[in-house]
Amino acid sequence: MARSNISRLVRVVGRGLQTTPRRIQRTTLPGIAAATARSIAMPRFVSNSADRQNVKTPDNKPVEPKTVEMPEVIKTPADITEAEYHTIADEFMERALHHFEDLQDARSDVDVEFNEGVLKITFGPDVGAYVINKQPPNKQIWLSSPKSGPKRYDYVTLGDSQQDKQDTASGDWIYLRDGSSLTDTLLEEIGIDITVPIEEGF
């Protein structure tokens, strides 16, 4: 074979080797790129929570939704005698009467009545009346509020010793359903602090 023919053959083969990758690139790479673009563009929805109705435990029982329970009030009424109850309740009622009568003297829209152990404080027609009274059968003090409604308060000691129940400064009248105190309720709704001691001579 002549050298000219060999050189032509080499050039033809060389061109074929150069053009083949380009043809592959033109035909296959756009297809790959399009498929890749489609996979990127296609949204993927990932759920972090499974359908609770279809979720089951290993023993093939449906999973019940968890319920959040409110913490229970652990306060309990003090174990006091009837005589101790009257001493503590009367002392509270006397302090309340004293502070509300002071409020009546300072404000013309306040009217205070105390009759047979029932204390009634009226704040004009726009607010209404508060009624505080003893309930000896239950050893409680009841409050009827135009703002928060009726509540029944038990005496709860704040200390651990038996001697604490005889000291009115170591306990408070507590509404056991929510743990709120009668003194805090009167302070928040009326602005009267029943814990302030009565001045001498009252």
Backbone as ProteinMPNN parsed JSONL, in Angstrom:
{"seq_chain_A": "MARSNISRLVRVVGRGLQTTPRRIQRTTLPGIAAATARSIAMPRFVSNSADRQNVKTPDNKPVEPKTVEMPEVIKTPADITEAEYHTIADEFMERALHHFEDLQDARSDVDVEFNEGVLKITFGPDVGAYVINKQPPNKQIWLSSPKSGPKRYDYVTLGDSQQDKQDTASGDWIYLRDGSSLTDTLLEEIGIDITVPIEEGF", "coords_chain_A": {"N_chain_A": [[0.878, -1.176, 0.0], [0.525, 2.176, -0.809], [2.236, 5.036, 0.53], [0.709, 7.321, 0.527], [-1.852, 6.347, 0.48], [-1.922, 5.079, 2.967], [-1.622, 7.202, 4.708], [-3.988, 8.559, 4.141], [-5.829, 6.736, 5.106], [-5.217, 6.734, 7.826], [-5.932, 9.359, 8.445], [-8.702, 9.25, 7.99], [-9.547, 7.322, 9.849], [-8.741, 8.657, 12.152], [-10.416, 10.906, 12.04], [-12.834, 9.615, 12.39], [-12.579, 8.657, 15.008], [-12.506, 11.072, 16.356], [-15.013, 12.222, 15.861], [-16.873, 10.422, 16.819], [-17.179, 10.494, 19.735], [-18.306, 13.034, 19.879], [-20.745, 12.688, 18.569], [-21.942, 10.865, 20.28], [-22.071, 12.458, 22.465], [-23.846, 14.371, 21.577], [-26.159, 12.92, 21.217], [-26.674, 11.327, 23.479], [-26.056, 12.713, 25.89], [-27.832, 15.035, 26.066], [-30.243, 13.648, 26.541], [-29.709, 12.406, 28.999], [-29.293, 14.672, 30.545], [-31.826, 15.844, 30.394], [-33.401, 13.948, 31.675], [-32.259, 14.064, 34.184], [-32.868, 16.703, 34.849], [-35.645, 16.536, 34.913], [-35.969, 14.852, 37.116], [-34.974, 16.47, 39.126], [-36.651, 18.672, 38.996], [-39.103, 17.589, 39.567], [-41.335, 17.613, 42.231], [-40.894, 16.338, 45.536], [-42.709, 14.915, 48.013], [-42.477, 14.601, 51.391], [-43.626, 13.06, 54.188], [-43.681, 13.706, 57.591], [-45.178, 12.586, 59.541], [-47.021, 9.695, 60.098], [-50.118, 8.264, 58.961], [-52.244, 8.319, 61.589], [-54.366, 6.685, 62.032], [-53.75, 4.344, 60.787], [-51.493, 3.436, 62.003], [-49.95, 0.966, 63.956], [-49.24, -0.909, 66.9], [-46.568, -3.203, 67.915], [-48.021, -5.451, 68.784], [-50.163, -5.456, 67.145], [-52.189, -3.617, 67.665], [-54.147, -0.678, 67.431], [-52.633, 2.58, 67.558], [-53.248, 4.776, 70.106], [-54.05, 8.236, 70.269], [-51.994, 10.526, 72.105], [-52.916, 12.06, 75.138], [-52.824, 15.156, 76.801], [-52.47, 15.592, 80.142], [-53.657, 17.605, 82.768], [-51.737, 18.796, 85.503], [-52.343, 17.461, 88.74], [-53.775, 19.032, 91.577], [-52.035, 18.965, 94.495], [-52.536, 19.797, 97.023], [-54.14, 19.455, 100.145], [-56.973, 19.603, 102.381], [-56.498, 20.926, 105.69], [-56.249, 18.958, 108.648], [-58.251, 19.833, 110.869], [-59.934, 20.675, 113.914], [-63.409, 21.345, 114.713], [-63.582, 23.547, 116.383], [-61.095, 24.746, 115.925], [-61.405, 25.369, 113.274], [-63.429, 27.406, 113.378], [-62.055, 29.369, 114.806], [-59.938, 30.036, 113.023], [-61.367, 30.732, 110.681], [-63.04, 32.805, 111.599], [-61.14, 34.713, 112.274], [-60.13, 35.322, 109.756], [-62.432, 36.384, 108.518], [-62.852, 38.652, 110.102], [-60.588, 40.202, 109.532], [-61.035, 40.579, 106.789], [-63.47, 42.031, 106.844], [-62.612, 44.352, 108.161], [-60.743, 45.466, 106.298], [-62.383, 45.856, 104.075], [-64.245, 47.664, 105.052], [-62.588, 49.856, 105.407], [-62.085, 50.35, 102.723], [-64.645, 51.048, 101.926], [-64.933, 53.473, 103.277], [-63.172, 54.992, 101.814], [-64.133, 55.034, 99.243], [-66.955, 56.027, 97.369], [-68.567, 54.346, 95.907], [-68.667, 51.883, 97.051], [-70.208, 49.493, 99.094], [-70.592, 47.958, 102.197], [-71.74, 45.137, 103.932], [-72.345, 43.241, 106.852], [-73.644, 40.459, 108.234], [-74.753, 38.025, 110.4], [-72.53, 36.312, 109.953], [-72.169, 36.542, 107.217], [-70.566, 38.234, 104.717], [-70.955, 40.934, 102.636], [-70.004, 42.697, 99.828], [-70.559, 45.37, 97.86], [-70.033, 46.732, 94.676], [-71.203, 48.937, 93.187], [-73.459, 49.255, 90.306], [-72.143, 48.483, 87.97], [-70.181, 46.599, 88.501], [-70.979, 44.711, 90.562], [-71.747, 42.429, 93.286], [-69.727, 41.008, 95.871], [-69.761, 38.1, 97.817], [-68.926, 36.714, 100.863], [-68.752, 33.987, 102.958], [-68.924, 31.828, 105.863], [-68.847, 28.248, 105.995], [-69.589, 26.079, 108.099], [-70.357, 23.223, 108.252], [-68.825, 22.037, 106.223], [-66.369, 22.974, 106.836], [-65.36, 25.196, 105.457], [-64.782, 28.255, 103.547], [-66.839, 30.189, 101.602], [-66.924, 31.843, 98.464], [-68.588, 34.16, 96.464], [-68.187, 35.535, 93.44], [-68.56, 38.311, 91.233], [-66.94, 38.307, 89.064], [-65.292, 35.957, 88.809], [-66.977, 33.943, 89.594], [-68.628, 31.39, 91.688], [-66.804, 29.882, 94.392], [-65.368, 27.373, 96.512], [-63.526, 27.332, 99.38], [-60.99, 25.612, 101.107], [-59.23, 25.247, 104.19], [-55.784, 25.167, 104.115], [-52.758, 24.008, 105.323], [-49.454, 25.358, 105.239], [-47.137, 24.404, 106.279], [-45.361, 21.579, 107.738], [-45.638, 20.579, 110.276], [-47.703, 19.555, 113.087], [-48.322, 21.649, 114.69], [-48.562, 23.803, 113.054], [-51.157, 24.049, 112.012], [-52.634, 25.45, 113.827], [-51.851, 28.006, 113.628], [-52.669, 30.85, 112.044], [-51.117, 32.231, 110.241], [-49.619, 30.402, 108.893], [-51.001, 29.121, 106.951], [-53.561, 28.99, 104.35], [-56.656, 29.85, 102.709], [-57.714, 27.72, 100.324], [-58.709, 27.045, 96.979], [-59.339, 23.975, 95.943], [-59.608, 22.888, 93.4], [-58.148, 24.33, 91.5], [-55.999, 25.274, 92.872], [-55.812, 27.93, 93.62], [-55.738, 30.751, 95.875], [-57.861, 32.253, 98.362], [-57.118, 34.746, 99.364], [-55.376, 35.659, 97.325], [-57.176, 35.813, 95.185], [-58.967, 37.842, 96.017], [-57.163, 39.93, 96.144], [-56.318, 40.166, 93.464], [-58.737, 40.674, 92.084], [-60.051, 42.727, 93.474], [-58.17, 44.283, 94.732], [-57.533, 44.288, 97.4], [-55.55, 43.447, 100.117], [-55.771, 40.892, 102.161], [-54.014, 39.791, 103.928], [-52.737, 41.737, 105.334], [-52.118, 42.828, 108.583], [-54.567, 43.602, 111.147], [-54.931, 46.813, 112.517], [-54.1, 47.818, 115.86], [-56.635, 48.27, 118.306], [-58.845, 47.979, 116.792]], "CA_chain_A": [[0.0, 0.0, 0.0], [1.329, 3.384, -0.931], [2.233, 5.881, 1.721], [-0.41, 8.287, 0.45], [-3.074, 5.645, 0.898], [-1.843, 4.834, 4.409], [-1.869, 8.465, 5.414], [-5.417, 8.845, 4.047], [-6.531, 5.841, 6.016], [-4.979, 7.226, 9.177], [-6.742, 10.558, 8.636], [-10.107, 8.861, 8.069], [-9.753, 6.689, 11.149], [-8.618, 9.71, 13.169], [-11.65, 11.698, 12.052], [-13.901, 8.81, 12.987], [-12.405, 8.632, 16.459], [-12.823, 12.397, 16.895], [-16.431, 12.547, 15.709], [-17.734, 9.49, 17.545], [-17.605, 11.014, 21.048], [-19.196, 14.17, 19.717], [-22.083, 12.182, 18.255], [-22.493, 10.292, 21.496], [-22.408, 13.565, 23.348], [-25.035, 15.045, 21.065], [-27.362, 12.092, 21.272], [-26.986, 10.748, 24.782], [-25.969, 13.668, 26.988], [-29.081, 15.784, 26.266], [-31.238, 12.782, 27.155], [-29.36, 12.259, 30.417], [-29.535, 15.959, 31.203], [-33.262, 16.056, 30.504], [-33.908, 13.067, 32.726], [-31.8, 14.618, 35.467], [-33.648, 17.916, 35.112], [-36.991, 16.128, 35.308], [-35.944, 14.316, 38.473], [-34.765, 17.579, 40.04], [-37.814, 19.555, 38.983], [-40.287, 16.927, 40.113], [-41.363, 17.77, 43.698], [-41.001, 15.126, 46.353], [-43.414, 15.202, 49.25], [-42.097, 13.69, 52.457], [-44.462, 13.257, 55.364], [-43.008, 13.386, 58.841], [-46.099, 11.867, 60.433], [-47.829, 8.692, 59.411], [-51.541, 8.304, 59.252], [-52.388, 7.724, 62.918], [-55.399, 5.663, 62.036], [-53.193, 3.105, 60.262], [-50.319, 3.04, 62.765], [-50.271, -0.074, 64.923], [-48.16, -1.342, 67.776], [-46.109, -4.556, 67.55], [-49.03, -6.477, 69.049], [-51.229, -5.253, 66.156], [-53.258, -2.801, 68.208], [-54.01, 0.697, 66.952], [-52.005, 3.527, 68.468], [-54.169, 5.812, 70.57], [-53.377, 9.534, 70.395], [-51.652, 10.895, 73.47], [-53.667, 13.176, 75.701], [-52.067, 15.906, 77.792], [-53.223, 15.685, 81.386], [-53.292, 18.714, 83.64], [-51.231, 18.301, 86.791], [-53.316, 17.482, 89.817], [-53.443, 19.847, 92.738], [-51.703, 18.013, 95.549], [-52.882, 20.361, 98.313], [-55.292, 18.828, 100.801], [-57.43, 20.375, 103.538], [-55.857, 20.632, 106.974], [-57.034, 18.165, 109.593], [-58.495, 20.717, 112.004], [-61.19, 20.434, 114.627], [-64.441, 22.359, 114.464], [-63.207, 24.75, 117.132], [-59.976, 25.381, 115.212], [-61.969, 25.954, 112.054], [-64.1, 28.659, 113.707], [-61.03, 30.345, 115.185], [-59.219, 30.47, 111.823], [-62.304, 31.372, 109.762], [-63.479, 34.08, 112.183], [-60.028, 35.655, 112.173], [-60.091, 35.763, 108.362], [-63.598, 37.226, 108.262], [-62.639, 39.933, 110.779], [-59.623, 40.971, 108.741], [-61.698, 40.977, 105.546], [-64.418, 43.097, 107.166], [-61.841, 45.557, 108.479], [-60.175, 46.048, 105.078], [-63.456, 46.313, 103.187], [-64.821, 48.888, 105.629], [-61.649, 50.921, 105.046], [-62.325, 50.649, 101.317], [-65.927, 51.748, 101.878], [-64.694, 54.852, 103.71], [-62.387, 55.703, 100.807], [-64.832, 55.083, 97.949], [-68.401, 56.213, 97.506], [-69.294, 53.321, 95.16], [-68.527, 50.608, 97.756], [-71.104, 49.325, 100.238], [-70.23, 46.746, 102.925], [-72.717, 44.646, 104.904], [-71.927, 42.022, 107.548], [-74.798, 40.021, 109.022], [-74.806, 36.589, 110.71], [-71.411, 35.598, 109.347], [-72.146, 36.725, 105.768], [-69.978, 39.52, 104.354], [-71.346, 41.314, 101.288], [-69.347, 43.914, 99.366], [-71.167, 45.763, 96.581], [-69.243, 47.719, 93.946], [-72.01, 49.642, 92.204], [-74.169, 48.411, 89.331], [-71.284, 48.028, 86.869], [-69.355, 45.46, 88.925], [-71.794, 43.723, 91.257], [-71.469, 42.179, 94.699], [-68.969, 39.857, 96.361], [-70.313, 37.548, 99.053], [-68.006, 35.797, 101.531], [-69.411, 33.448, 104.148], [-68.436, 30.569, 106.427], [-69.638, 27.03, 105.832], [-69.08, 25.175, 109.145], [-70.469, 21.769, 108.004], [-67.732, 21.598, 105.344], [-65.141, 23.656, 107.279], [-64.926, 25.972, 104.292], [-65.252, 29.614, 103.317], [-67.328, 30.285, 100.235], [-66.864, 33.154, 97.816], [-69.341, 34.367, 95.233], [-67.562, 36.686, 92.794], [-69.173, 38.68, 89.951], [-65.946, 38.145, 87.997], [-64.815, 34.575, 88.644], [-68.012, 32.983, 89.948], [-68.581, 30.813, 93.043], [-65.725, 28.952, 94.724], [-65.367, 26.887, 97.89], [-62.135, 27.314, 99.83], [-60.617, 24.823, 102.282], [-58.023, 25.737, 104.846], [-54.644, 24.301, 103.831], [-51.545, 24.447, 106.012], [-48.282, 25.458, 104.37], [-46.022, 23.743, 106.943], [-45.465, 20.132, 107.898], [-45.844, 20.157, 111.66], [-49.065, 19.62, 113.598], [-48.523, 22.931, 115.338], [-48.836, 24.818, 112.041], [-52.573, 24.22, 111.723], [-53.221, 26.369, 114.772], [-51.319, 29.335, 113.351], [-53.304, 31.294, 110.798], [-50.104, 32.777, 109.331], [-48.935, 29.311, 108.207], [-51.896, 28.475, 106.002], [-54.422, 29.879, 103.574], [-57.883, 29.249, 102.192], [-57.346, 27.304, 98.968], [-59.69, 26.379, 96.113], [-58.577, 22.777, 95.615], [-59.691, 22.505, 91.985], [-57.086, 24.96, 90.706], [-54.893, 25.669, 93.735], [-55.791, 29.368, 93.89], [-56.078, 31.097, 97.254], [-58.875, 33.289, 98.528], [-56.437, 36.034, 99.508], [-54.899, 36.08, 96.007], [-58.339, 36.17, 94.368], [-59.441, 39.162, 96.447], [-56.137, 40.911, 95.782], [-56.32, 40.349, 92.017], [-60.001, 41.2, 91.572], [-60.515, 43.923, 94.187], [-57.021, 45.086, 95.148], [-57.457, 44.281, 98.855], [-54.651, 42.428, 100.655], [-56.328, 40.432, 103.432], [-52.935, 39.363, 104.817], [-52.255, 42.865, 106.135], [-52.69, 42.704, 109.941], [-55.478, 44.643, 111.604], [-54.298, 47.71, 113.471], [-54.566, 47.687, 117.242], [-57.743, 49.14, 118.648], [-60.027, 47.681, 115.963]], "C_chain_A": [[0.905, 1.212, 0.0], [1.199, 4.22, 0.318], [1.081, 6.856, 1.703], [-1.704, 7.624, 0.889], [-3.088, 5.395, 2.398], [-2.164, 6.109, 5.179], [-3.329, 8.858, 5.316], [-6.217, 8.002, 5.02], [-6.39, 6.303, 7.468], [-5.83, 8.447, 9.456], [-8.215, 10.209, 8.785], [-10.424, 8.248, 9.421], [-9.682, 7.728, 12.263], [-9.857, 10.582, 13.24], [-12.787, 10.931, 12.7], [-13.801, 8.771, 14.503], [-12.749, 9.987, 17.086], [-14.317, 12.7, 16.861], [-17.33, 11.64, 16.534], [-18.122, 10.001, 18.927], [-18.541, 12.195, 20.926], [-20.611, 13.713, 19.409], [-22.738, 11.586, 19.5], [-22.934, 11.401, 22.433], [-23.697, 14.232, 22.895], [-26.294, 14.22, 21.266], [-27.704, 11.656, 22.696], [-26.983, 11.769, 25.904], [-27.212, 14.529, 27.131], [-30.165, 14.944, 26.923], [-30.985, 12.595, 28.641], [-29.651, 13.545, 31.164], [-31.022, 16.22, 31.391], [-33.858, 15.206, 31.613], [-33.51, 13.572, 34.106], [-32.608, 15.848, 35.839], [-35.051, 17.573, 35.564], [-37.003, 15.624, 36.74], [-35.729, 15.426, 39.498], [-36.004, 18.437, 40.135], [-39.035, 18.921, 39.625], [-40.301, 17.027, 41.628], [-41.529, 16.436, 44.403], [-41.619, 15.515, 47.683], [-43.061, 14.147, 50.28], [-42.938, 14.013, 53.678], [-43.705, 12.827, 56.607], [-43.887, 12.6, 59.798], [-46.939, 10.904, 59.624], [-49.289, 8.866, 59.771], [-51.791, 7.573, 60.563], [-53.435, 6.622, 62.937], [-54.845, 4.315, 61.576], [-51.974, 2.628, 61.042], [-50.726, 2.026, 63.828], [-49.026, -0.431, 65.719], [-47.707, -2.735, 67.365], [-47.123, -5.652, 67.832], [-50.298, -6.264, 68.221], [-52.445, -4.528, 66.731], [-53.069, -1.36, 67.734], [-53.422, 1.608, 68.019], [-53.003, 4.608, 68.822], [-53.424, 7.129, 70.677], [-53.143, 9.893, 71.851], [-52.478, 12.093, 73.917], [-52.828, 13.824, 76.793], [-52.933, 16.094, 79.027], [-52.714, 16.851, 82.211], [-52.778, 18.156, 84.966], [-52.27, 18.448, 87.887], [-52.824, 18.373, 90.95], [-53.234, 18.922, 93.924], [-52.052, 18.544, 96.934], [-54.141, 19.687, 98.853], [-55.701, 19.666, 102.007], [-56.708, 19.949, 104.813], [-56.81, 19.845, 107.862], [-57.221, 18.984, 110.863], [-59.836, 20.36, 112.644], [-62.191, 21.54, 114.292], [-64.109, 23.664, 115.178], [-62.072, 25.499, 116.43], [-60.47, 26.032, 113.925], [-62.608, 27.315, 112.348], [-63.089, 29.742, 114.088], [-60.346, 30.921, 113.949], [-60.152, 31.235, 110.877], [-62.774, 32.723, 110.288], [-62.38, 35.136, 112.069], [-59.927, 36.197, 110.745], [-61.247, 36.723, 108.069], [-63.443, 38.603, 108.911], [-61.657, 40.809, 110.007], [-60.263, 41.456, 107.454], [-62.663, 42.127, 105.786], [-63.696, 44.417, 107.428], [-61.344, 46.238, 107.197], [-61.261, 46.557, 104.131], [-64.163, 47.553, 103.746], [-63.908, 50.088, 105.382], [-61.848, 51.337, 103.589], [-63.64, 51.415, 101.148], [-65.771, 53.213, 102.292], [-63.977, 55.665, 102.633], [-63.124, 55.866, 99.484], [-66.336, 55.161, 98.161], [-69.202, 55.124, 96.799], [-69.245, 51.956, 95.836], [-69.459, 50.592, 98.959], [-70.809, 47.973, 100.875], [-71.317, 46.412, 103.933], [-72.172, 43.364, 105.53], [-73.045, 41.613, 108.497], [-74.785, 38.501, 109.153], [-73.74, 35.792, 109.952], [-71.314, 35.729, 107.841], [-71.66, 38.139, 105.471], [-70.301, 39.806, 102.889], [-70.718, 42.66, 100.937], [-69.875, 44.249, 97.975], [-70.358, 46.894, 95.962], [-70.077, 48.377, 92.849], [-72.614, 48.704, 91.175], [-73.274, 47.851, 88.225], [-70.471, 46.787, 87.22], [-70.203, 44.368, 89.561], [-71.309, 43.519, 92.683], [-70.641, 40.917, 94.9], [-69.609, 39.402, 97.669], [-69.327, 36.517, 99.598], [-68.7, 35.296, 102.791], [-68.801, 32.121, 104.575], [-69.41, 29.438, 106.107], [-69.13, 25.998, 106.837], [-69.249, 23.687, 108.849], [-69.326, 21.222, 107.151], [-66.373, 22.142, 105.776], [-64.528, 24.45, 106.127], [-65.352, 27.437, 104.42], [-65.646, 29.696, 101.852], [-67.238, 31.72, 99.746], [-67.748, 33.135, 96.582], [-68.834, 35.657, 94.614], [-68.293, 37.019, 91.497], [-68.211, 38.52, 88.768], [-65.577, 36.689, 87.752], [-65.822, 33.522, 89.081], [-67.848, 32.43, 91.352], [-67.419, 29.83, 93.204], [-65.811, 28.59, 96.199], [-63.92, 26.659, 98.323], [-61.979, 26.498, 101.109], [-59.354, 25.417, 102.894], [-56.906, 24.715, 104.664], [-53.433, 24.861, 104.554], [-50.362, 24.414, 105.067], [-47.053, 24.821, 104.988], [-46.274, 22.254, 107.089], [-45.804, 19.7, 109.319], [-47.298, 20.299, 112.076], [-49.358, 20.987, 114.213], [-48.928, 24.008, 114.329], [-50.319, 25.067, 111.85], [-53.262, 25.176, 112.685], [-52.773, 27.808, 114.531], [-51.864, 29.802, 112.011], [-52.299, 31.828, 109.795], [-49.434, 31.686, 108.517], [-49.821, 28.592, 107.203], [-52.722, 29.491, 105.246], [-55.656, 29.101, 103.128], [-57.692, 29.008, 100.705], [-58.533, 26.661, 98.254], [-58.99, 25.172, 95.502], [-58.616, 22.404, 94.142], [-58.581, 23.121, 91.144], [-55.919, 25.449, 91.555], [-54.825, 27.148, 94.052], [-56.219, 29.639, 95.324], [-57.117, 32.214, 97.279], [-58.228, 34.661, 98.653], [-55.928, 36.551, 98.159], [-56.054, 36.519, 95.109], [-58.854, 37.56, 94.723], [-58.438, 40.255, 96.083], [-56.169, 41.21, 94.283], [-57.594, 41.043, 91.525], [-60.419, 42.524, 92.206], [-59.359, 44.845, 94.559], [-56.876, 45.176, 96.651], [-56.572, 43.126, 99.317], [-55.128, 42.04, 102.06], [-55.228, 40.042, 104.416], [-52.392, 40.505, 105.663], [-52.899, 42.803, 107.515], [-53.615, 43.877, 110.265], [-54.766, 45.515, 112.64], [-54.894, 47.534, 114.861], [-55.679, 48.689, 117.517], [-58.967, 48.892, 117.795], [-60.986, 46.813, 116.734]], "O_chain_A": [[1.911, 1.268, 0.709], [0.218, 4.141, 1.057], [0.529, 7.186, 2.753], [-2.537, 8.226, 1.566], [-4.137, 5.486, 3.035], [-2.888, 6.085, 6.174], [-3.883, 9.421, 6.261], [-7.15, 8.477, 5.668], [-7.35, 6.258, 8.236], [-6.388, 8.588, 10.544], [-8.909, 10.8, 9.611], [-11.418, 8.59, 10.061], [-10.47, 7.686, 13.208], [-10.308, 10.959, 14.322], [-13.592, 11.486, 13.448], [-14.811, 8.844, 15.202], [-13.23, 10.042, 18.218], [-14.828, 13.374, 17.756], [-18.431, 12.039, 16.912], [-19.302, 9.948, 19.273], [-19.452, 12.366, 21.737], [-21.574, 14.281, 19.924], [-23.93, 11.776, 19.743], [-23.973, 11.331, 23.09], [-24.535, 14.611, 23.714], [-27.377, 14.771, 21.463], [-28.874, 11.619, 23.077], [-27.832, 11.7, 26.792], [-27.636, 14.749, 28.265], [-30.921, 15.441, 27.758], [-31.914, 12.62, 29.448], [-30.185, 13.525, 32.273], [-31.438, 16.752, 32.421], [-34.699, 15.663, 32.387], [-34.288, 13.523, 35.059], [-32.99, 16.024, 36.996], [-35.599, 18.206, 36.466], [-37.925, 15.921, 37.5], [-36.239, 15.343, 40.615], [-36.375, 18.885, 41.221], [-39.898, 19.617, 40.16], [-39.356, 16.566, 42.269], [-42.214, 15.534, 43.921], [-41.084, 16.366, 48.394], [-43.308, 12.957, 50.082], [-42.942, 15.154, 54.142], [-43.158, 11.726, 56.668], [-43.393, 12.013, 60.761], [-47.498, 11.265, 58.588], [-49.64, 9.523, 60.75], [-51.582, 6.363, 60.656], [-53.381, 5.725, 63.779], [-55.39, 3.266, 61.921], [-51.465, 1.538, 60.781], [-51.73, 2.209, 64.517], [-47.901, -0.268, 65.247], [-48.371, -3.389, 66.561], [-47.089, -6.693, 67.176], [-51.36, -6.802, 68.535], [-53.582, -4.79, 66.337], [-51.938, -0.881, 67.649], [-53.67, 1.44, 69.213], [-53.543, 5.279, 67.942], [-52.279, 7.15, 71.129], [-53.969, 9.609, 72.719], [-52.703, 13.026, 73.147], [-52.202, 13.14, 77.603], [-54.008, 16.689, 78.955], [-51.508, 17.064, 82.34], [-53.309, 17.175, 85.487], [-52.989, 19.445, 87.947], [-51.629, 18.454, 91.235], [-54.139, 18.185, 94.316], [-51.887, 17.831, 97.924], [-55.077, 19.391, 98.11], [-54.87, 20.363, 102.589], [-56.356, 18.783, 104.992], [-58.024, 20.046, 107.827], [-56.453, 18.852, 111.816], [-60.736, 19.821, 111.999], [-61.845, 22.541, 113.664], [-64.329, 24.75, 114.643], [-62.084, 26.728, 116.349], [-60.01, 27.106, 113.539], [-62.346, 28.281, 111.631], [-63.261, 30.906, 113.725], [-60.187, 32.136, 113.83], [-59.768, 32.27, 110.333], [-62.895, 33.68, 109.524], [-62.657, 36.305, 111.801], [-59.671, 37.384, 110.544], [-61.047, 37.76, 107.437], [-63.855, 39.609, 108.333], [-61.874, 42.011, 109.852], [-60.068, 42.605, 107.058], [-62.679, 43.093, 105.023], [-64.13, 45.472, 106.964], [-61.507, 47.447, 107.033], [-61.077, 47.574, 103.463], [-64.628, 48.397, 102.98], [-64.386, 51.203, 105.172], [-61.789, 52.522, 103.259], [-63.732, 52.323, 100.322], [-66.411, 54.093, 101.716], [-64.152, 56.88, 102.548], [-62.781, 56.74, 98.687], [-66.909, 54.468, 99.002], [-70.397, 54.982, 97.057], [-69.722, 50.971, 95.271], [-69.503, 51.54, 99.743], [-70.778, 46.954, 100.185], [-71.765, 47.273, 104.692], [-71.612, 42.512, 104.841], [-73.357, 42.33, 109.448], [-74.805, 37.779, 108.156], [-74.021, 34.736, 109.386], [-70.458, 35.091, 107.229], [-72.26, 39.119, 105.914], [-69.961, 39.017, 102.007], [-70.882, 43.64, 101.664], [-69.66, 43.497, 97.025], [-70.036, 47.881, 96.623], [-69.674, 48.365, 91.686], [-72.324, 47.507, 91.165], [-73.619, 46.843, 87.607], [-70.112, 46.009, 86.336], [-70.146, 43.215, 89.134], [-70.557, 44.333, 93.219], [-70.816, 39.911, 94.212], [-69.954, 40.221, 98.52], [-68.941, 35.577, 98.904], [-69.181, 36.092, 103.597], [-68.238, 31.387, 103.763], [-70.616, 29.643, 105.969], [-68.329, 25.133, 106.48], [-68.34, 22.923, 109.172], [-68.905, 20.08, 107.333], [-65.349, 21.823, 105.171], [-63.327, 24.373, 105.869], [-66.16, 27.8, 105.274], [-64.877, 29.316, 100.969], [-67.444, 32.672, 100.498], [-67.674, 32.221, 95.76], [-69.017, 36.738, 95.172], [-68.619, 36.113, 90.731], [-68.626, 38.589, 87.611], [-65.553, 36.239, 86.606], [-65.555, 32.327, 88.954], [-67.031, 32.928, 92.126], [-67.094, 29.063, 92.298], [-66.263, 29.382, 97.025], [-63.189, 25.886, 97.703], [-62.733, 26.669, 102.067], [-58.525, 26.009, 102.203], [-57.06, 23.544, 105.013], [-53.113, 26.042, 104.421], [-50.275, 23.547, 104.197], [-46.025, 24.697, 104.322], [-47.285, 21.736, 106.616], [-46.219, 18.561, 109.534], [-48.042, 21.078, 111.482], [-50.508, 21.424, 114.249], [-49.556, 25.002, 114.693], [-50.712, 26.195, 111.551], [-54.355, 25.664, 112.396], [-53.276, 28.728, 115.176], [-51.558, 29.221, 110.969], [-52.597, 31.875, 108.601], [-48.743, 31.99, 107.544], [-49.429, 27.559, 106.66], [-52.606, 30.696, 105.466], [-55.691, 27.871, 103.166], [-57.531, 29.945, 99.923], [-59.262, 25.852, 98.829], [-58.135, 25.331, 94.631], [-57.743, 21.674, 93.673], [-58.121, 22.508, 90.181], [-54.949, 25.983, 91.018], [-53.873, 27.591, 94.694], [-56.966, 28.861, 95.918], [-57.23, 33.005, 96.344], [-58.738, 35.637, 98.104], [-56.034, 37.745, 97.876], [-55.925, 37.485, 94.358], [-59.143, 38.364, 93.836], [-58.827, 41.375, 95.753], [-56.061, 42.366, 93.875], [-57.532, 41.903, 90.646], [-61.064, 43.348, 91.559], [-59.547, 46.054, 94.686], [-56.165, 46.052, 97.144], [-56.808, 41.972, 98.959], [-54.911, 42.775, 103.023], [-55.481, 39.967, 105.618], [-51.656, 40.263, 106.62], [-54.124, 42.73, 107.608], [-53.467, 44.98, 109.738], [-54.084, 45.006, 113.529], [-56.053, 47.148, 115.009], [-55.658, 49.814, 117.017], [-60.014, 49.5, 118.018], [-62.042, 46.449, 116.216]]}, "name": "protein", "num_of_chains": 1, "seq": "MARSNISRLVRVVGRGLQTTPRRIQRTTLPGIAAATARSIAMPRFVSNSADRQNVKTPDNKPVEPKTVEMPEVIKTPADITEAEYHTIADEFMERALHHFEDLQDARSDVDVEFNEGVLKITFGPDVGAYVINKQPPNKQIWLSSPKSGPKRYDYVTLGDSQQDKQDTASGDWIYLRDGSSLTDTLLEEIGIDITVPIEEGF"}
